[in-house]
Amino acid sequence: MKKEQASTELRVRSRPSEIVELTVPQDVLVVLKQLAERRDMSQQALMSFYINQGLRQDLAALANDHLLESAAEVLARHIGSAAEVTEIVAEIRRVNGEKWHPWTTARHTVAAAKDNGHGDEEG
């Protein structure tokens, strides 16, 4: 049986778009223009690329935060110390090299578990 070759064809999905006005410092535009020329793309395409790249990173961070929140909820049910749960979640973040994001909710989960009668008075 022959293996099918993977298609190297780039498929671009057309998605609804909206024009937005964005104020960008002139020095940033100069650098964007230079980078866009080096990449053989328009400034608009490069800005869109950067926005999408940042968005994907933030969405991945949110997914990680959701996973840690779920883990903190489970840990809070099984461990008697809210401080221990917080320490475990912090250690997981350190091991993975993550920073504490403003939207991270794991701390709120530990506090909520404590308020619901799980965990101790530490924290």
Residue frames relative to the residue before (quaternion, step in Angstrom):
aa qw qx qy qz dx dy dz
M 1.0000 0.0000 0.0000 0.0000 0.00 0.00 0.00
K 0.3749 -0.7351 0.5248 0.2089 3.58 -0.88 0.94
K 0.3823 -0.6889 0.5632 0.2491 3.52 -1.11 0.74
E 0.4203 -0.6885 0.5246 0.2724 3.56 -0.96 0.81
Q 0.4304 -0.6911 0.5163 0.2657 3.54 -0.98 0.83
A 0.4875 -0.6519 0.4964 0.3017 3.52 -1.03 0.83
S 0.4420 -0.6949 0.5020 0.2642 3.53 -0.93 0.89
T 0.2257 -0.7733 0.5787 0.1270 3.55 -0.87 0.95
E 0.4154 0.7176 -0.4528 0.3278 3.53 1.33 0.19
L 0.3509 -0.7320 0.5495 0.1978 3.55 -0.89 0.97
R 0.1124 -0.7903 0.6007 0.0434 3.54 -0.77 1.03
V 0.1631 -0.7907 0.5872 0.0574 3.52 -0.68 1.12
R 0.2589 -0.7594 0.5776 0.1506 3.54 -0.77 1.04
S 0.3231 -0.7203 0.5805 0.1997 3.51 -0.90 0.91
R 0.0251 -0.7972 0.6028 -0.0205 3.55 -0.74 1.06
P 0.5934 -0.5522 0.4240 0.4040 3.56 -1.12 0.53
S 0.0950 -0.8001 0.5922 0.0139 3.56 -0.95 0.90
E 0.1731 -0.7581 0.6180 0.1159 3.50 -1.29 0.32
I 0.4073 -0.6928 0.5392 0.2518 3.56 -1.01 0.79
V 0.0493 -0.7856 0.6168 0.0067 3.54 -0.93 0.97
E 0.3754 -0.6904 0.5664 0.2482 3.52 -1.22 0.51
L 0.0179 -0.8044 0.5915 -0.0521 3.54 -0.85 1.02
T 0.2499 -0.7523 0.5907 0.1507 3.56 -0.82 0.97
V 0.0101 -0.7979 0.5999 -0.0575 3.56 -0.69 1.17
P 0.5229 -0.6352 0.4567 0.3384 3.61 -0.89 0.85
Q 0.5966 -0.6165 0.3853 0.3398 3.56 -1.03 0.84
D 0.6506 0.5184 -0.3359 0.4418 3.61 0.95 -0.78
V 0.6162 0.5261 -0.3403 0.4772 3.58 1.12 -0.62
L 0.6439 0.5210 -0.3200 0.4600 3.58 1.00 -0.80
V 0.6118 0.5428 -0.3470 0.4589 3.58 1.05 -0.73
V 0.6776 0.4765 -0.2891 0.4800 3.57 0.90 -0.94
L 0.6281 0.5351 -0.3359 0.4543 3.60 0.98 -0.81
K 0.6405 0.5270 -0.3210 0.4572 3.56 0.97 -0.87
Q 0.6610 0.5076 -0.3035 0.4618 3.58 0.93 -0.92
L 0.6805 0.4844 -0.2888 0.4679 3.58 0.89 -0.93
A 0.6366 0.5297 -0.3279 0.4546 3.57 0.98 -0.84
E 0.6464 0.5152 -0.3166 0.4653 3.59 0.98 -0.83
R 0.6567 0.5109 -0.3069 0.4621 3.59 0.98 -0.84
R 0.7201 0.4076 -0.2347 0.5101 3.57 1.11 -0.68
D 0.3784 -0.7482 0.4603 0.2918 3.56 1.33 0.01
M 0.5678 0.5403 -0.4121 0.4645 3.54 0.82 1.09
S 0.5879 -0.5778 0.4228 0.3765 3.56 -1.23 0.29
Q 0.6316 -0.5141 0.4135 0.4072 3.55 -1.27 0.37
Q 0.6348 0.5415 -0.3245 0.4455 3.57 0.97 -0.86
A 0.6653 0.4939 -0.3036 0.4704 3.59 0.92 -0.88
L 0.6539 0.5095 -0.3138 0.4630 3.59 1.00 -0.80
M 0.6420 0.5048 -0.3244 0.4773 3.60 0.97 -0.81
S 0.6401 0.5170 -0.3161 0.4723 3.57 0.98 -0.84
F 0.6207 0.5401 -0.3275 0.4645 3.58 1.02 -0.82
Y 0.6834 0.4843 -0.2868 0.4650 3.59 0.86 -0.98
I 0.6373 0.5149 -0.3314 0.4678 3.59 0.96 -0.79
N 0.6763 0.4904 -0.2939 0.4645 3.59 0.89 -0.93
Q 0.6327 0.5328 -0.3268 0.4571 3.58 1.02 -0.81
G 0.6730 0.4846 -0.2890 0.4782 3.58 0.92 -0.91
L 0.6325 0.5363 -0.3230 0.4561 3.55 1.03 -0.80
R 0.6526 0.5063 -0.3152 0.4673 3.59 0.93 -0.88
Q 0.6427 0.5189 -0.3243 0.4610 3.60 0.98 -0.81
D 0.6764 0.4853 -0.2948 0.4691 3.58 0.91 -0.89
L 0.6436 0.5110 -0.3255 0.4677 3.60 1.01 -0.76
A 0.6309 0.5143 -0.3300 0.4781 3.58 1.05 -0.73
A 0.6412 0.5135 -0.3198 0.4721 3.59 1.01 -0.80
L 0.6417 0.5135 -0.3227 0.4695 3.59 1.00 -0.77
A 0.6363 0.5161 -0.3286 0.4698 3.59 1.00 -0.79
N 0.6404 0.5098 -0.3189 0.4778 3.59 1.01 -0.81
D 0.6428 0.5196 -0.3185 0.4641 3.56 0.98 -0.82
H 0.6352 0.5207 -0.3272 0.4673 3.58 1.02 -0.80
L 0.6407 0.5162 -0.3178 0.4712 3.58 0.98 -0.83
L 0.6735 0.4796 -0.2979 0.4771 3.59 0.92 -0.87
E 0.6063 0.5447 -0.3515 0.4606 3.59 1.08 -0.67
S 0.6536 0.5032 -0.3081 0.4740 3.57 0.95 -0.88
A 0.6480 0.5117 -0.3116 0.4703 3.57 0.97 -0.87
A 0.6484 0.5182 -0.3169 0.4589 3.59 0.98 -0.83
E 0.6224 0.5356 -0.3396 0.4586 3.60 1.05 -0.73
V 0.6691 0.4862 -0.2947 0.4787 3.58 0.92 -0.92
L 0.6569 0.5094 -0.3108 0.4608 3.57 0.90 -0.92
A 0.6436 0.5356 -0.3265 0.4385 3.59 0.96 -0.84
R 0.6522 0.5063 -0.3152 0.4678 3.60 1.11 -0.63
H 0.7673 0.3880 -0.1830 0.4766 3.59 1.11 -0.67
I 0.7194 0.3617 -0.2262 0.5481 3.58 1.21 -0.37
G 0.4521 -0.7385 0.4423 0.2337 3.55 -0.88 0.94
S 0.7348 0.4171 -0.2253 0.4851 3.59 1.16 -0.25
A 0.3951 -0.7101 0.5348 0.2313 3.57 -0.72 1.08
A 0.6143 0.5502 -0.3444 0.4487 3.58 1.11 -0.71
E 0.6346 0.5270 -0.3243 0.4631 3.60 1.04 -0.76
V 0.6377 0.5203 -0.3217 0.4681 3.57 0.96 -0.87
T 0.6542 0.5095 -0.3072 0.4670 3.58 0.90 -0.92
E 0.6548 0.5146 -0.3048 0.4621 3.58 1.00 -0.87
I 0.6474 0.5161 -0.3167 0.4629 3.61 0.98 -0.83
V 0.6600 0.4971 -0.3077 0.4718 3.59 0.91 -0.91
A 0.6452 0.5141 -0.3183 0.4670 3.59 0.99 -0.82
E 0.6441 0.5172 -0.3235 0.4614 3.59 1.00 -0.78
I 0.6212 0.5280 -0.3379 0.4702 3.59 1.00 -0.79
R 0.6497 0.5101 -0.3151 0.4673 3.58 0.96 -0.84
R 0.6528 0.5105 -0.3214 0.4582 3.60 0.93 -0.87
V 0.6542 0.5233 -0.3110 0.4489 3.58 0.90 -0.94
N 0.7297 0.4049 -0.2212 0.5046 3.57 1.04 -0.80
G 0.4654 -0.7133 0.4236 0.3085 3.59 1.26 0.04
E 0.4260 0.7095 -0.4626 0.3179 3.57 1.17 0.47
K 0.3439 -0.6959 0.5904 0.2213 3.50 -1.26 0.52
W 0.5470 -0.5956 0.4693 0.3547 3.54 -1.21 0.46
H 0.2201 -0.7933 0.5577 0.1059 3.59 -0.56 1.14
P 0.5946 -0.5906 0.3980 0.3732 3.60 -1.05 0.64
W 0.7067 0.4509 -0.2725 0.4722 3.59 1.10 -0.59
T 0.4178 0.7162 -0.4738 0.2968 3.60 1.25 0.01
T 0.2021 -0.8234 0.5261 0.0667 3.52 -0.84 0.99
A 0.4012 0.7379 -0.4774 0.2580 3.63 1.19 -0.06
R 0.6283 0.5236 -0.3479 0.4583 3.62 0.99 -0.72
H 0.6423 0.5166 -0.3209 0.4664 3.57 1.03 -0.79
T 0.6170 0.5522 -0.3375 0.4477 3.57 1.07 -0.73
V 0.6462 0.5078 -0.3170 0.4735 3.57 0.94 -0.89
A 0.6607 0.5000 -0.3069 0.4683 3.58 0.93 -0.88
A 0.6538 0.5074 -0.3170 0.4634 3.59 0.97 -0.83
A 0.6409 0.5162 -0.3276 0.4642 3.58 0.98 -0.82
K 0.6355 0.5248 -0.3190 0.4680 3.56 1.04 -0.81
D 0.6605 0.5130 -0.2964 0.4612 3.57 0.98 -0.88
N 0.6987 0.4556 -0.2622 0.4852 3.58 1.16 -0.62
G 0.6636 -0.5390 0.2979 0.4248 3.58 1.23 0.37
H 0.5873 0.5242 -0.3929 0.4754 3.62 1.22 0.19
G 0.7735 0.3183 -0.2365 0.4944 3.57 -0.96 0.79
D 0.5123 -0.6536 0.4728 0.2946 3.52 -1.34 0.20
E 0.6974 -0.4813 0.3416 0.4067 3.53 -1.25 -0.26
E 0.4875 0.6493 -0.4513 0.3704 3.61 1.26 0.07
G 0.4652 0.7379 -0.4430 0.2072 3.53 -1.23 0.05
